[in-house]
Amino acid sequence: MTHPTALPQLATLDAIDRAHLIHPVSPWRTHEQRGPTVLASARGAWLTDANGHELLDAFAGLWCVNVGYGQESVVQAAAEQMRRLPYATGYFHFSSEPAIRLAEKLVQIAPASLTRVYLTLGGSEAVDAAVRFIVQYYNAIGKPSKKQFIALERGYHGSSSTGAGLTALPAFHRGFDLPLPTQHYIPSPNPYRHADGADPQALIAASVASLRAKVAELGADNVAAFFCEPIQGSGGVIVPPKGWLKAMRDAARELDILFVVDEVITGFGRTGPMFACEAEGVEPDLMTMAKGLTSGYVPMGATMMSEKVYAGIADGAPAGVSVGHGATYSAHPVSAAVALEVLRLYEEGGVLANGQRGAAHFAAGLDALRTHPLVGESRHRGLLGALELVSDKQSKRGFDAALGLSDRIFAAGYRNGLVFRSFGDHILGFAPALTFTEDEFAQMFARLKKTLDEVLDAADVRAALAA
């Protein structure tokens, strides 16, 4: 029930939001007309909006609240650090214990190739830092022509001025003069949409061949790095065949280009192991991370690099001259303290193990919906998954954008007390907290099926299926 005083206050918040607050990746004028959905509180896997409507969050905020909402030990870690030392700059050789301990911990849990840590305030900044470090590295080691970057179609690497160009999604390029001339793409390893999708080895071979061909086209002496997500998140939760990541890492090494793995979404138990790289024994040259690092409680990300890259930059700079990259909030002590407690919960608190156990319920629930008339495919790894909706299962034909199906599905889910990601191309994304219980999975899929059934009942949707 809504408290009697809540509605006037909500109307005020609504008006202020429409008048002043710019929302990320949104149609600005549409938002002014629509207004915000104000969230008021959260506990575990559950959200409550300002009208008192309770929602099961099947997307962990924005792929990030891996340990669930309301973990008191995380709140205490932040509060204690704020009392002791709320801020410490990393400039002028200053440091703080939480930042030092976190760097050590990340090196312990990350792939063995990664020995150095630059702490950021999020994934976009981590990617931007990686690009700047790579440019610095090649200039430092006497290979200044290596300035071209390759990423995947449908890839997502944040929305910084540089990273948004590595991102290969139209909304992040339109009107921003992106991609840059130094940014290039190869096809996404999408089994559902690829001619060789039914044969994992053929799809892997096609990706390797595409990388080789792009490097040959640009000139091996000109290519700096290949960026990829182990599973493409914002591009539609595209799950490549097992072995793909290792094959691409091996190809990058042979081609003498740096291999950068973006684990902003896939890290910290999202796909099962602490990092998705672990599943294939992949050791990248650089790795970016964020989201699950602090479970979204406070902003933080990281760029990790190999000793080879670190030494190239460190030894290439003139003695005593600073490497000019940094930010006011790099290695923020409160964020670092939160990250350390979140990492403790993953391991000692059993959160990682719970997520691994829950993966079977998650997979079974998604796969059971393959028989639904709207569903063309389910795909998943760990607690990262998607349903792709089609109007014709045989041809895999999508839906006309004029139907507005993505927004309608999200709205129906919200009415049914379920939050998930509804992408514009009719892919539904799911990333439940690693703390989900068996009962919460059951509720999630019951509400999801009800949502799909309601959408299917619409006459124009049925007509699109019959067309």
Secondary structure, 3 states (H helix, E strand, C coil): CCCCCHHHHHHHHHHHHHHHCCCCCCCHHHHHHHCCCCEEEEEECEEEECCCCEEEECCHHHHCCCCCECCHHHHHHHHHHHHHCCCCCCHHHCCCHHHHHHHHHHHHHCCCCEEEEEEECCHHHHHHHHHHHHHHHHHHCCCCCCCEEEEECCCCCCCCCCHHHHCCCHHHHCCCCCCCCCEEEECCCCCCCCCCCCCHHHHHHHHHHHHHHHHHHHCHHHEEEEEECCCECCCCCECCCCCHHHHHHHHHHHCCCEEEEECCCCCCCCCCCCCHHHHHCCCCCEEEECHHHCCCCCCCEEEEEEHHHHHHHHHHCCCCCCCCCCCCCCCCHHHHHHHHHHHHHHHCCCHHHHHHHHHHHHHHHHHHHHHCCCEEEEEEECCEEEEEECCECCCCECCCHHHCHHHHHHHHHHHCCEECEECCCCEEEECCCCCCCHHHHHHHHHHHHHHHHHHHCCHHHHHHHHC
